[in-house]
Amino acid sequence: MNLDTKNIQDPNIFGELLRHTFFTKGGYGCYSNFNVESNFVRNLLPHDYYECLGFYNPDDAEDYDIYFYQDKDNPKICLAYYWDGDGTLAVSDGERITVNYDCKKDYIWKFYALKS
């Protein structure tokens, strides 16, 4: 999958474009409707994603069911989420990540820099 996101500077536009790309047309990436497109496969969450999802280390996330999907053809394109009543959603085009800590909303995305 190729995404043309290089010129998008607004994290809300970036996040919503990727949300629309990752989730099926009947899904939104929120509440109980987290249906992803068939070209994404679920994998183990990489260690460096725990912090962007709001956890200091993997042990802090023990009680959460965190989902992490990668594109079959380009594993750098990925998304991670968990639902705790508000829902946290992180999406990446392989170069940048943006995170939404209340994924019911489409206007509170923030770019996040991975430490590694």
VOGU-3710 file (C-alpha; in Angstrom, 3 decimals, decimal comma):
1> mnldtkniqd> 0,000/0,000/0,000  1,257/3,445/-0,879  -0,074/6,454/0,978  0,595/9,994/-0,193  0,748/11,765/3,178  4,055/13,633/2,945  2,481/17,064/2,499  -0,150/16,680/5,222  0,857/18,852/8,167  -2,431/18,841/10,075
11> pnifgellrh> -2,557/15,829/12,450  -6,360/15,736/12,241  -6,355/15,383/8,456  -3,501/12,858/8,625  -5,221/10,779/11,325  -8,627/10,771/9,677  -7,193/9,870/6,261  -5,428/6,865/7,772  -8,450/5,919/9,882  -10,509/5,840/6,678
21> tfftkggygc> -7,796/3,774/4,945  -7,434/1,161/7,705  -11,021/0,502/8,674  -13,687/-1,074/6,482  -16,253/1,235/5,032  -18,739/0,008/7,659  -16,186/0,593/10,424  -15,028/3,785/12,049  -12,290/2,657/14,390  -14,333/3,414/17,459
31> ysnfnvesnf> -16,791/1,843/19,890  -17,320/-1,790/18,942  -16,758/-1,246/15,230  -13,034/-1,783/14,689  -13,261/-3,843/11,486  -10,034/-3,444/9,495  -9,544/-3,925/5,774  -8,459/-7,396/4,666  -4,942/-6,295/3,667  -4,049/-5,763/7,355
41> vrnllphdyy> -2,868/-8,553/9,641  -2,815/-8,553/13,420  0,635/-8,828/14,987  2,259/-8,326/18,366  2,525/-4,734/19,496  6,105/-3,460/19,140  7,614/-2,275/22,411  8,000/1,335/21,231  4,247/1,685/20,648  3,284/1,245/24,311
51> eclgfynpdd> 4,358/4,782/25,180  2,490/6,444/22,327  -0,633/4,589/23,506  -0,181/6,108/26,954  1,663/3,360/28,858  5,087/3,711/30,440  5,903/0,058/29,864  4,184/-3,134/28,680  3,314/-4,167/32,247  1,083/-1,088/32,593
61> aedydiyfyq> -0,964/-2,332/29,610  -1,511/-5,811/31,015  -5,234/-5,300/31,650  -5,940/-3,882/28,176  -6,677/-5,766/24,988  -4,417/-3,872/22,589  -4,716/-4,515/18,871  -1,900/-3,892/16,411  -2,304/-4,346/12,649  0,202/-4,008/9,832
71> dkdnpkicla> -0,251/-3,823/6,086  0,641/-7,169/4,484  2,752/-5,515/1,771  4,278/-2,678/3,787  4,439/-3,514/7,520  5,554/0,041/8,366  1,985/1,136/7,624  0,164/0,196/10,788  -2,392/0,997/13,433  -2,823/0,226/17,111
81> yywdgdgtla> -5,822/0,680/19,349  -7,526/-0,283/22,557  -10,938/0,550/23,970  -11,335/1,686/27,572  -14,507/3,731/27,241  -12,856/6,517/25,262  -10,614/4,485/22,996  -7,075/5,251/21,937  -6,072/4,954/18,300  -2,586/5,353/16,797
91> vsdgeritvn> -2,024/5,288/13,039  1,195/5,419/11,040  2,098/5,817/7,383  5,538/4,362/8,089  7,121/7,775/8,579  4,907/9,488/11,147  2,464/8,465/13,834  -0,537/10,368/15,042  -2,508/9,424/18,142  -6,065/10,115/19,195
101> ydckkdyiwk> -6,764/9,460/22,889  -10,555/9,737/22,432  -11,216/8,142/19,090  -14,917/9,052/19,139  -13,664/12,485/18,096  -12,096/13,288/14,742  -10,359/16,533/15,727  -7,945/15,762/18,597  -5,163/13,904/16,765  -1,587/14,707/17,795
111> fyalks> 1,642/13,741/16,057  3,841/11,511/18,171  7,578/10,899/17,770  8,739/7,380/18,566  11,820/7,292/20,764  13,567/4,554/18,790
//
